[in-house]
Amino acid sequence: MDRPADLWPALDYAAWRDTAITLQLWTQIIGKVRLALTPWVNHSWQVPLYVSARGLTTGPVPTADNEILELEFDFHVHRLLLRMSRGGETSIDLPKQSVADFYRATLDALRHMGVDVSINEMPNEMPEPIRFSEDRAHATYDPAAAHRFWRALIQADRVFKLFRSAFLGKASPVHFFWGSFDLAVTRFSGRRAPRHPGGVPHLPDTVACEAYSHEVSSAGFWPGGGAIDYPAFYSYAYPEPAGFRAVKARPDTAFFSEALGEFVLPYDAVRTAHNPDAALLDFLQSTYEAAAISAKWDRDALECVPGQPGVVREI
């Protein structure tokens, strides 16, 4: 049987920061291809990537000729795979690619497959952005580090999906946002929220306002960077209700970050826990309760017991 240490790999963000930034920019290029081809869905749910058995995938993306395109980062063989429902497929090797090289190779491969698409070349939610076609500064790719990150995503995705199963109300899929480079799952109270103030760096205010049109409790995982320069799980509420940040989150290694305005649980605290799944679920549940109780959500109508494989939920 796999041990927690095998399933939850060590992630030293400082050691793979350059790879993480390059990979984030590559995922933005692929995500923007999906954005350019897919009808808008509430809260930008049409743009994220999803954890797959090989890496990160767009899932099915519609094309102008009524076919389906799928793009997938394969972190076993370290290639971007491009597949069409009509049968065509190709791939791009990830190592030794600058962002500019990857951008050009991806659009060339798509055109060769009959998909002519243009995207906004400016990165989102990143400091000092460089146009994709001009970015030769970011060209680092450590295959082992990318593989470890994906393995961590597998575990987070699995536990997030179990957590999501205990909610009857509106909830997002578990999905990977390429702008902020994080895996996230969001629960909704069902009530409208005050208009979001916007101001997210290099993200249109209209996108932020639409994303937060309704009251949420959201949780996720990101590899590090910014105010928290290490991998961590997070949880926040929008709008933040009175008393939310004063609640004591569980486990004891969790805390409220004033810099982020969110609860934080370091990834290492989960990875090294006796029962990592239980530690993460405790964090997700306690921070959700902090939002739901503080904001007076109708918990009786919104919650249920966690789902079980093959067992119909009782009503």
C-alpha positions, -999 to 999 in steps of 0.1 A, spaced: 0 0 0 12 35 -8 23 55 22 12 92 26 47 103 18 45 85 -15 11 99 -24 18 134 -11 52 144 -26 75 170 -12 71 204 -30 99 229 -24 85 259 -42 118 278 -41 135 249 -59 111 248 -88 98 284 -89 112 290 -124 95 259 -137 63 268 -120 62 302 -136 70 288 -170 43 261 -166 18 287 -154 24 307 -186 20 276 -208 -12 267 -191 -25 302 -197 -18 298 -235 -38 265 -235 -65 279 -213 -69 309 -236 -74 285 -265 -103 270 -246 -116 305 -237 -115 316 -274 -135 286 -286 -160 278 -257 -193 297 -250 -192 316 -217 -204 297 -186 -213 313 -153 -183 322 -131 -158 315 -159 -164 277 -155 -157 273 -192 -120 282 -190 -103 260 -163 -83 228 -168 -89 195 -150 -67 170 -133 -64 139 -155 -47 105 -153 -18 120 -172 -16 156 -162 -39 186 -168 -65 186 -196 -89 211 -212 -115 184 -216 -136 186 -248 -134 220 -266 -158 227 -295 -144 239 -328 -159 259 -356 -164 228 -378 -186 211 -351 -158 188 -340 -140 184 -306 -105 194 -297 -87 183 -265 -53 196 -252 -36 178 -224 -3 183 -205 11 148 -201 34 149 -171 45 113 -176 61 118 -211 63 157 -207 45 166 -238 15 187 -247 -9 164 -265 -34 178 -291 -62 155 -303 -92 160 -326 -125 140 -327 -120 136 -364 -88 116 -357 -59 139 -360 -34 142 -332 1 156 -325 23 166 -296 48 192 -284 78 183 -262 78 205 -231 115 206 -222 137 233 -237 108 254 -247 106 291 -240 71 306 -236 75 322 -271 85 289 -286 56 271 -269 31 297 -280 42 295 -317 44 257 -317 9 254 -302 -8 277 -326 11 261 -355 0 227 -344 -36 238 -341 -36 253 -376 -21 221 -390 -50 203 -374 -75 227 -390 -82 249 -359 -74 285 -366 -76 304 -333 -62 337 -320 -58 345 -283 -50 375 -261 -13 373 -258 -10 391 -224 -8 369 -193 -34 373 -166 -29 378 -129 9 379 -131 33 407 -123 52 424 -151 35 404 -179 53 398 -212 35 390 -244 36 353 -251 51 357 -285 79 378 -271 87 359 -238 120 341 -240 128 349 -204 107 320 -191 121 288 -205 127 265 -174 112 231 -172 122 205 -146 103 173 -155 106 158 -121 93 189 -104 63 192 -128 55 155 -121 56 160 -83 33 190 -86 8 170 -107 10 141 -82 1 166 -54 -28 179 -76 -41 143 -79 -45 140 -41 -60 175 -37 -84 169 -65 -95 136 -49 -101 151 -15 -118 182 -29 -143 160 -48 -151 141 -16 -157 174 2 -179 186 -27 -201 155 -24 -214 167 10 -232 197 -4 -266 198 -20 -266 235 -31 -249 249 -61 -212 240 -62 -185 244 -88 -166 215 -103 -131 209 -89 -111 227 -115 -77 243 -121 -76 280 -129 -46 289 -151 -48 326 -142 -41 321 -105 -25 287 -111 -46 269 -84 -70 241 -80 -103 252 -65 -138 242 -55 -166 266 -45 -198 263 -26 -227 289 -30 -253 300 -5 -278 308 -32 -278 345 -24 -266 374 -46 -234 391 -35 -226 428 -36 -207 438 -67 -171 428 -65 -147 458 -65 -124 443 -91 -88 453 -91 -73 418 -96 -39 425 -114 -42 420 -151 -77 406 -150 -107 426 -164 -130 438 -137 -160 425 -156 -146 389 -152 -141 393 -114 -175 409 -110 -192 380 -129 -172 354 -110 -183 367 -76 -219 376 -85 -231 353 -58 -221 346 -22 -194 319 -19 -172 298 3 -143 288 -18 -113 266 -11 -83 255 -31 -46 246 -34 -17 265 -50 20 258 -52 33 290 -38 43 325 -47 35 360 -35 25 365 2 27 328 9 58 316 -8 52 279 -2 25 254 -13 -7 257 7 -44 251 9 -66 281 13 -102 290 21 -121 323 19 -156 337 18 -170 364 -5 -184 387 8 -165 381 40 -190 380 69 -185 396 102 -166 373 126 -153 350 98 -116 356 103 -119 353 141 -130 316 139 -104 290 149 -98 268 118 -87 232 121 -63 215 123 -40 235 146 -15 242 118 -42 263 100 -42 301 104 -58 332 90 -35 352 68 -41 389 71 -19 394 40 -42 372 18 -75 377 37 -79 339 37 -74 309 59 -42 289 51 -31 254 58 5 247 47 8 218 23 36 203 44 12 201 74 -11 179 53 17 159 37 33 150 70 1 144 89 -7 109 102 -38 109 80 -35 136 53 -70 131 40 -85 137 74 -64 167 80 -74 184 47 -110 175 51 -110 190 86 -96 222 72 -121 223 44 -151 216 67 -140 240 95 -134 269 72 -166 263 53 -185 263 86 -168 296 95 -183 311 64 -217 294 66 -223 301 103 -210 337 102 -231 345 71 -262 325 83 -264 301 54 -294 277 53 -272 247 62 -301 223 67 -312 228 31 -276 229 16 -257 201 33 -258 163 33 -235 134 42 -205 128 20 -212 106 -11 -202 70 -13 -192 52 -45 -222 32 -59 -245 42 -31 -276 63 -39 -279 93 -16 -308 90 8 -336 116 7 
